[in-house]
Amino acid sequence: MSERNPRQAEDPADGQAAHNKTREDHPEHEPHDPQGHDGHDGRGGHDSHGGPAVRADSAVPPGPAGHAGHNADDGHNPSDEHSADDEHSAGDKHDTGNENGAQVSTGSEPAGVPDTAIPELVIISGMSGAGRSTAAKCLEDLGWFVVDNLPPALIPTMVELGARSQGNVARIAVVVDVRGRRFFDNLRESLADLDARGVTRRIVFLESSDEALVRRFESVRRPHPLQGDGRIVDGIVAERELLRELRGDADLVIDTSSLNVHELRAKMDAQFAGEEEPELRATVMSFGFKYGLPVDADLVADMRFLPNPHWVPELRPFTGLNEEVASYVLNQPGAKEFLDRYAELLQLIAAGYRREGKRYVTIAVGCTGGKHRSVAMSEKLAARLAAEGVETVVVHRDMGRE
């Protein structure tokens, strides 16, 4: 399988297996999504700039969404808090594409942070089940370096490492919650330390009603992290008391009691995306129907209405990447008309995807064997999307399988 990738775009997929494990392991349930699907959240670590597709060899096509990355649009909820992240050590980070930025020091450098390099900091906290993980994933998709369940005492150290990254880690988001238990008591001291260093920081607090939280915990049949031998409501009461002071200091409080996942993401985008419209990243995948439909396809186009170059002896050995084959396919009646109208349709769909917070789309283009017609049309379609500013990856799934 051959792939074209713009600027080493990273696979945004978590994969369906990881997504299912997250659903089973989470002790919290997200705000109900009447549409039954979540935005492509991808999984972090993508170049935020669009550009023309560039060739790379045999890579796996990106999955439909990151972090929980999927078609991540299948039921990822804002209060999905106790995920597989809980099994990682405290401070396990979600890579947002800056993995080579922070230079970890093992020496005895002074603890001061250079004023000119201090990264922007957001602390995400709130009630268990209120949507902290979804808020973190939203910032991750916006290019923030996100660290989940970091002990508060290490927040100043995280900021210092970001400051040493020469601008590669300019925005840091830290998820802090009662999973840290005894470490949580250090938060007040860490905030004072950050203020003394002149670090600009904001606190986002996710809130929800007792009724909504109880309903979410019961739906996943998991205990509240603080309930102990008591009831879920006992854990909620204990957590509210523990977080009461932090909630009072919050710069932004979001009540998710009646929000679904898309509405929560929209609120986070409104606060942190600025004037920039969320980017849409597209994977254009050629395939052969005889090998089966791509399981991660959002849209499927069938090129079997065009004559098959396989039956032209001089074209049969080549693929749709060959100029003569591509010319043969595109000069067939209806080929250029299809390309023009399908590109217009994709513009309309892309605008809707952006409004709904969906950032990843896989467009499958098929023919009989995935060698000639689908390959040629995928190349042209990807070029159209790139010209419209959509970051595009081209994958030829079945080319070479015959």
Secondary structure as the mmCIF struct_conf table of DSSP 4:
data_model
#
loop_
_struct_conf.conf_type_id
_struct_conf.id
_struct_conf.beg_label_comp_id
_struct_conf.beg_label_asym_id
_struct_conf.beg_label_seq_id
_struct_conf.end_label_comp_id
_struct_conf.end_label_asym_id
_struct_conf.end_label_seq_id
STRN STRN1 SER A 2 ARG A 4
TURN_TY1_P TURN_TY1_P1 PRO A 6 ARG A 7
BEND BEND1 GLN A 8 GLN A 8
HELX_LH_PP_P HELX_LH_PP_P1 ALA A 9 ASP A 11
HELX_RH_AL_P HELX_RH_AL_P1 GLN A 16 ASP A 25
BEND BEND2 PRO A 27 PRO A 27
HELX_LH_PP_P HELX_LH_PP_P2 GLU A 30 HIS A 32
TURN_TY1_P TURN_TY1_P2 PRO A 34 GLN A 35
BEND BEND3 GLY A 36 GLY A 36
BEND BEND4 GLY A 44 GLY A 44
STRN STRN2 ARG A 55 ALA A 56
BEND BEND5 ASP A 57 SER A 58
HELX_LH_PP_P HELX_LH_PP_P3 VAL A 60 GLY A 63
BEND BEND6 PRO A 64 PRO A 64
BEND BEND7 GLY A 66 ALA A 68
BEND BEND8 HIS A 70 ASN A 71
TURN_TY1_P TURN_TY1_P3 ALA A 72 GLY A 75
TURN_TY1_P TURN_TY1_P4 PRO A 78 SER A 79
BEND BEND9 HIS A 82 SER A 83
HELX_RH_3T_P HELX_RH_3T_P1 ALA A 84 GLU A 87
BEND BEND10 HIS A 88 HIS A 88
HELX_LH_PP_P HELX_LH_PP_P4 SER A 89 SER A 89
TURN_TY1_P TURN_TY1_P5 ALA A 90 GLY A 91
HELX_LH_PP_P HELX_LH_PP_P5 ASP A 92 ASP A 92
STRN STRN3 LYS A 93 HIS A 94
HELX_LH_PP_P HELX_LH_PP_P6 ASP A 95 ASP A 95
BEND BEND11 GLY A 97 GLY A 97
TURN_TY1_P TURN_TY1_P6 GLU A 99 GLY A 101
BEND BEND12 GLY A 107 GLY A 107
BEND BEND13 ALA A 111 ALA A 111
HELX_RH_3T_P HELX_RH_3T_P2 ASP A 115 ALA A 117
HELX_LH_PP_P HELX_LH_PP_P7 ILE A 118 PRO A 119
STRN STRN4 GLU A 120 GLY A 126
TURN_TY1_P TURN_TY1_P7 SER A 128 GLY A 129
BEND BEND14 ALA A 130 GLY A 131
HELX_RH_AL_P HELX_RH_AL_P2 ARG A 132 ASP A 141
TURN_TY1_P TURN_TY1_P8 LEU A 142 GLY A 143
STRN STRN5 PHE A 145 ASP A 148
BEND BEND15 ASN A 149 ASN A 149
HELX_RH_3T_P HELX_RH_3T_P3 PRO A 152 LEU A 154
HELX_RH_AL_P HELX_RH_AL_P3 ILE A 155 ALA A 163
TURN_TY1_P TURN_TY1_P9 ARG A 164 GLY A 167
BEND BEND16 ASN A 168 ASN A 168
STRN STRN6 ARG A 171 VAL A 175
HELX_RH_3T_P HELX_RH_3T_P4 VAL A 178 ASN A 186
HELX_RH_AL_P HELX_RH_AL_P4 LEU A 187 ARG A 197
TURN_TY1_P TURN_TY1_P10 GLY A 198 GLY A 198
STRN STRN7 ARG A 201 GLU A 207
HELX_RH_AL_P HELX_RH_AL_P5 ASP A 210 VAL A 220
TURN_TY1_P TURN_TY1_P11 ARG A 221 ARG A 221
TURN_TY1_P TURN_TY1_P12 PRO A 225 LEU A 226
TURN_TY1_P TURN_TY1_P13 GLY A 228 ASP A 229
BEND BEND17 GLY A 230 GLY A 230
HELX_RH_AL_P HELX_RH_AL_P6 ILE A 232 ASP A 249
BEND BEND18 ASP A 251 ASP A 251
STRN STRN8 LEU A 252 ASP A 255
TURN_TY1_P TURN_TY1_P14 SER A 257 SER A 258
HELX_RH_AL_P HELX_RH_AL_P7 VAL A 261 PHE A 272
BEND BEND19 ALA A 273 ALA A 273
TURN_TY1_P TURN_TY1_P15 GLY A 274 GLU A 275
HELX_LH_PP_P HELX_LH_PP_P8 GLU A 276 GLU A 279
STRN STRN9 ARG A 281 GLY A 288
HELX_RH_3T_P HELX_RH_3T_P5 PHE A 289 TYR A 291
TURN_TY1_P TURN_TY1_P16 VAL A 295 ASP A 296
BEND BEND20 ASP A 298 ASP A 298
STRN STRN10 LEU A 299 ASP A 302
TURN_TY1_P TURN_TY1_P17 ARG A 304 PHE A 305
BEND BEND21 LEU A 306 LEU A 306
HELX_LH_PP_P HELX_LH_PP_P9 PRO A 307 ASN A 308
HELX_RH_3T_P HELX_RH_3T_P6 PRO A 309 TRP A 311
BEND BEND22 VAL A 312 VAL A 312
TURN_TY1_P TURN_TY1_P18 PRO A 313 PRO A 317
BEND BEND23 PHE A 318 PHE A 318
TURN_TY1_P TURN_TY1_P19 GLY A 320 LEU A 321
BEND BEND24 ASN A 322 ASN A 322
HELX_RH_AL_P HELX_RH_AL_P8 GLU A 323 LEU A 330
TURN_TY1_P TURN_TY1_P20 ASN A 331 ASN A 331
BEND BEND25 GLN A 332 GLN A 332
TURN_TY1_P TURN_TY1_P21 PRO A 333 GLY A 334
HELX_RH_AL_P HELX_RH_AL_P9 ALA A 335 ARG A 355
TURN_TY1_P TURN_TY1_P22 GLU A 356 GLY A 357
STRN STRN11 TYR A 360 CYS A 367
BEND BEND26 THR A 368 HIS A 372
HELX_RH_AL_P HELX_RH_AL_P10 ARG A 373 ALA A 387
TURN_TY1_P TURN_TY1_P23 GLU A 388 GLY A 389
STRN STRN12 GLU A 391 HIS A 396
BEND BEND27 ARG A 397 ASP A 398
TURN_TY1_P TURN_TY1_P24 MET A 399 GLY A 400
#
